[in-house]
Amino acid sequence: MQLQLNAVDVFKAAVMLEERAARFYTTAAAKASGQPRQLLLQLSEMETGHARQFKLVLDELAANARGADEPEEGVDDFLQALTGDRVITRDCQIGEGDGYETILEKAMQIEKNSVFFYTAVKEIMQEKMAAGAVDRIIQEEVTHFRMLSDTLRSWRNQGGAR
C-alpha cells in the first residue's frame, strides 16, 4: 500500500521545515556581525513568517477536513522522517569553525533541499487543488536561494570581506 499525503500533511511538514529553517538562520546569525548578521536575521524572520502563514493554511485545511476520513496510519511518522534530517541535513548543521561563506553555502543547500522536498511531495498529494499552495512554498524557497546565491557571489567578488 502506497502512503498518500493530503494538503493537511503537506502543510504540517511545511510548518516543521520553516520553523527548523528559522532556527538555522538564528543560529547562523549568532556567529556573524554587521551586514551578514542582518541578512541571516532577515532570513530567520522570513522563515518564521512563512511558518505562521502555513500554520494559518493548515488550520483552515484541518477545520475543513473535520469529519473526513481519519488520517492514514503512519503519516505523522513519515512526515517526521522526511523533515527530520532530509532537508536540514547533518552536513548543513552550523559547525564551530564555519565562516560566513560556509554558512551561506549550507543555507543554499537547505533551500535547494526544501525545493526538492516540496516538489516531490506535490507529486504524491491526494488533493491536486492544493498544488497551487505548494507551488507558492516552492517559489518562496527559490527566492531565498537566489538571495543567498547573490550574496555569496557578492561576498566572493569583494574578497570575502565586508
C-alpha positions as CSV (number, residue, x, y, z in Angstrom):
1,M,0.0,0.0,0.0
2,Q,1.4,3.4,-1.0
3,L,1.1,6.2,1.5
4,Q,-1.0,9.1,0.3
5,L,-0.4,12.6,1.5
6,N,-3.1,15.2,1.7
7,A,-2.8,19.0,1.9
8,V,-3.0,18.9,5.8
9,D,0.0,16.6,5.8
10,V,2.0,18.8,3.4
11,F,1.3,21.9,5.5
12,K,2.2,20.1,8.7
13,A,5.6,19.4,7.1
14,A,5.9,22.9,5.8
15,V,5.4,24.4,9.3
16,M,8.0,22.0,10.7
17,L,10.5,22.8,8.0
18,E,10.0,26.6,8.2
19,E,10.5,26.5,12.0
20,R,13.7,24.5,11.6
21,A,15.0,26.8,8.9
22,A,14.3,29.9,11.1
23,R,16.3,28.2,13.9
24,F,19.1,27.5,11.5
25,Y,19.3,31.2,10.4
26,T,19.1,32.4,14.0
27,T,22.0,30.1,15.0
28,A,23.9,31.3,12.0
29,A,23.3,35.0,12.8
30,A,24.8,34.4,16.3
31,K,28.1,33.7,14.5
32,A,28.0,36.8,12.4
33,S,28.1,40.6,12.8
34,G,27.2,43.6,10.7
35,Q,25.5,43.2,7.3
36,P,26.0,39.3,7.3
37,R,24.2,39.1,10.6
38,Q,21.4,41.3,9.4
39,L,20.8,39.1,6.3
40,L,20.7,36.0,8.4
41,L,18.3,37.5,10.9
42,Q,16.1,38.7,8.0
43,L,16.0,35.2,6.6
44,S,15.1,33.8,10.0
45,E,12.2,36.3,10.2
46,M,11.1,35.4,6.7
47,E,11.1,31.7,7.6
48,T,9.2,32.5,10.8
49,G,6.6,34.4,8.8
50,H,6.3,31.5,6.4
51,A,5.7,29.2,9.3
52,R,2.9,31.5,10.5
53,Q,1.3,31.7,7.0
54,F,1.5,27.9,6.6
55,K,0.0,27.4,10.0
56,L,-3.0,29.5,9.1
57,V,-3.5,27.5,5.9
58,L,-3.0,24.3,8.0
59,D,-5.6,25.4,10.5
60,E,-8.1,26.2,7.7
61,L,-7.5,22.9,5.9
62,A,-7.8,21.0,9.2
63,A,-11.1,22.7,10.0
64,N,-12.5,21.8,6.6
65,A,-11.3,18.2,6.9
66,R,-13.1,17.6,10.2
67,G,-15.4,14.7,9.8
68,A,-13.4,13.4,6.9
69,D,-11.6,10.1,7.0
70,E,-9.1,9.5,9.8
71,P,-5.5,10.3,8.9
72,E,-3.8,7.5,7.2
73,E,-1.7,5.4,9.7
74,G,2.0,6.2,9.7
75,V,1.6,9.7,8.0
76,D,3.0,11.6,11.1
77,D,6.0,9.2,11.3
78,F,6.6,9.6,7.6
79,L,6.5,13.4,7.8
80,Q,8.8,13.4,10.8
81,A,11.3,11.1,8.9
82,L,11.1,13.3,5.8
83,T,11.6,16.6,7.6
84,G,13.9,15.3,10.4
85,D,17.3,15.3,8.6
86,R,16.4,15.2,4.9
87,V,16.2,19.0,4.3
88,I,18.4,20.4,7.0
89,T,20.9,17.5,6.8
90,R,23.8,16.9,9.2
91,D,26.1,18.4,6.6
92,C,24.1,21.6,6.8
93,Q,24.5,22.0,10.6
94,I,26.5,25.0,11.7
95,G,29.9,24.0,12.9
96,E,32.1,25.8,15.4
97,G,34.6,26.9,12.7
98,D,32.1,27.8,10.0
99,G,32.7,31.2,8.5
100,Y,30.1,33.3,6.6
101,E,30.9,31.8,3.2
102,T,30.4,28.3,4.6
103,I,27.1,29.3,6.3
104,L,25.8,30.8,3.0
105,E,26.7,27.6,1.2
106,K,24.9,25.5,3.8
107,A,21.9,27.8,3.7
108,M,21.8,27.4,-0.1
109,Q,21.8,23.6,0.3
110,I,18.9,23.8,2.7
111,E,16.9,26.0,0.3
112,K,17.6,23.5,-2.6
113,N,16.7,20.6,-0.4
114,S,13.4,22.4,0.5
115,V,12.5,22.9,-3.2
116,F,13.2,19.3,-3.9
117,F,11.2,18.1,-0.9
118,Y,8.1,20.3,-1.8
119,T,8.3,19.3,-5.5
120,A,8.4,15.6,-4.6
121,V,5.6,16.0,-2.1
122,K,3.4,17.8,-4.6
123,E,3.6,14.8,-6.9
124,I,2.1,12.4,-4.2
125,M,-0.6,14.7,-2.9
126,Q,-4.2,13.5,-3.0
127,E,-5.7,17.0,-3.4
128,K,-4.5,18.4,-6.7
129,M,-6.2,21.7,-5.9
130,A,-3.7,22.3,-3.1
131,A,-0.9,22.1,-5.5
132,G,-1.1,25.8,-6.1
133,A,-0.3,26.4,-2.4
134,V,2.7,24.1,-2.6
135,D,3.8,26.0,-5.7
136,R,3.8,29.2,-3.5
137,I,6.0,27.4,-1.0
138,I,8.4,26.4,-3.7
139,Q,8.6,29.9,-5.1
140,E,9.5,31.3,-1.6
141,E,12.3,28.8,-1.3
142,V,13.6,29.6,-4.8
143,T,13.6,33.3,-3.8
144,H,15.7,32.5,-0.7
145,F,18.1,30.5,-2.8
146,R,18.6,33.4,-5.2
147,M,19.1,35.9,-2.4
148,L,21.7,33.6,-0.8
149,S,23.4,32.9,-4.2
150,D,23.6,36.7,-5.0
151,T,25.0,37.4,-1.5
152,L,27.6,34.6,-1.8
153,R,28.7,35.8,-5.3
154,S,29.0,39.4,-4.0
155,W,30.9,38.2,-0.9
156,R,33.4,36.3,-3.1
157,N,33.8,39.2,-5.5
158,Q,34.7,41.5,-2.6
159,G,37.3,39.1,-1.5
160,G,35.3,37.6,1.3
161,A,35.1,40.7,3.5
162,R,32.5,43.4,4.0
